Amino acid sequence: MYADGFQDIVNIDFSRNAISEMNKKGGDKPGLLFMEMDLQDMTIPSGTFDIAVDKATVDSILCADGGARQIHALLKQIYRVLKPKGTFMMLSYAKSQLRLNFLKHKDFLWDISVETCRMFFVFDTHTDSKTKFRYTANG
Ligand SMILES: C[S@@+](CC[C@H](N)C(=O)[O-])C[C@H]1O[C@@H](n2cnc3c(N)ncnc32)[C@H](O)[C@@H]1O
């Protein structure tokens, strides 16, 4: 996103390690901010963001005990920190029916649209022995 010109981005994760690693990769880029924070309890003023993007964090939280309750708390926070005409984009591996029930809630006045896209991820990992592994998933 940064390379495509979106250069005022706040990235949030409650994992200190994740934030530390991301800071090493992109912390020197102006306008790119990495914050250690619980998405269910954000210390960000209401109406701050034009757009919020979830890339599989909802998917991961739903694997935990009480996941559904946690997702509602998270969505309430996202709804709060978005500007009145702000957009929430959720990228998920799940079938849309499994996410729409969270989004179609009386607490959120969202116009919802669903798009199915082909996803292509490439993760490159280097081991100590310098062997290179490539994992590719198409959905
Ligand atoms: C599947 S990963 C996605 C990471 C990132 N969105 C990406 O695409 O690389 C899920 C991340 O959600 C973070 N996470 C889970 N629950 C969270 C919460 N309540 N607040 C902040 N981060 C959370 C985890 O630490 C983990 O890094």
The ligand as an SDF file (V2000), in Angstrom:
LIG
                    3D

 27 29  0  0  0  0  0  0  0  0999 V2000
   -3.1400  -13.6060   10.7510 C   0  0  0  0  0  0  0  0  0  0  0  0
   -2.1060  -12.4120   11.5450 S   0  0  0  0  0  0  0  0  0  0  0  0
   -2.2860  -11.0560   10.4380 C   0  0  0  0  0  0  0  0  0  0  0  0
   -1.1940  -10.0670   10.5600 C   0  0  0  0  0  0  0  0  0  0  0  0
   -1.2510   -8.9070    9.5360 C   0  0  0  0  0  0  0  0  0  0  0  0
   -2.5910   -8.3750    9.3910 N   0  0  0  0  0  0  0  0  0  0  0  0
   -0.7420   -9.3700    8.2040 C   0  0  0  0  0  0  0  0  0  0  0  0
   -1.4910   -9.4680    7.2650 O   0  0  0  0  0  0  0  0  0  0  0  0
    0.4610   -9.6420    8.1090 O   0  0  0  0  0  0  0  0  0  0  0  0
   -3.0790  -11.9950   12.9390 C   0  0  0  0  0  0  0  0  0  0  0  0
   -2.4320  -10.9390   13.8250 C   0  0  0  0  0  0  0  0  0  0  0  0
   -3.4470  -10.4230   14.6830 O   0  0  0  0  0  0  0  0  0  0  0  0
   -2.8350  -10.0420   15.8760 C   0  0  0  0  0  0  0  0  0  0  0  0
   -3.9220   -9.8950   16.8610 N   0  0  0  0  0  0  0  0  0  0  0  0
   -4.7840  -10.8540   17.2870 C   0  0  0  0  0  0  0  0  0  0  0  0
   -5.6680  -10.3280   18.1660 N   0  0  0  0  0  0  0  0  0  0  0  0
   -5.3490   -9.0070   18.2840 C   0  0  0  0  0  0  0  0  0  0  0  0
   -5.8860   -7.9360   19.0440 C   0  0  0  0  0  0  0  0  0  0  0  0
   -6.9370   -8.1080   19.8650 N   0  0  0  0  0  0  0  0  0  0  0  0
   -5.3230   -6.7270   18.9240 N   0  0  0  0  0  0  0  0  0  0  0  0
   -4.2620   -6.5430   18.1040 C   0  0  0  0  0  0  0  0  0  0  0  0
   -3.7010   -7.5120   17.3560 N   0  0  0  0  0  0  0  0  0  0  0  0
   -4.2440   -8.7350   17.4500 C   0  0  0  0  0  0  0  0  0  0  0  0
   -1.8270  -11.1400   16.1530 C   0  0  0  0  0  0  0  0  0  0  0  0
   -0.8070  -10.7110   17.0290 O   0  0  0  0  0  0  0  0  0  0  0  0
   -1.3210  -11.4380   14.7380 C   0  0  0  0  0  0  0  0  0  0  0  0
   -0.1310  -10.7240   14.4520 O   0  0  0  0  0  0  0  0  0  0  0  0
  1  2  1  0
  2  3  1  0
  2 10  1  0
  3  4  1  0
  4  5  1  0
  5  6  1  0
  5  7  1  0
  7  8  2  0
  7  9  1  0
 10 11  1  0
 11 12  1  0
 11 26  1  0
 12 13  1  0
 13 14  1  0
 13 24  1  0
 14 15  1  0
 14 23  1  0
 15 16  2  0
 16 17  1  0
 17 18  1  0
 17 23  2  0
 18 19  1  0
 18 20  2  0
 20 21  1  0
 21 22  2  0
 22 23  1  0
 24 25  1  0
 24 26  1  0
 26 27  1  0
M  CHG  2   2   1   9  -1
M  END
$$$$
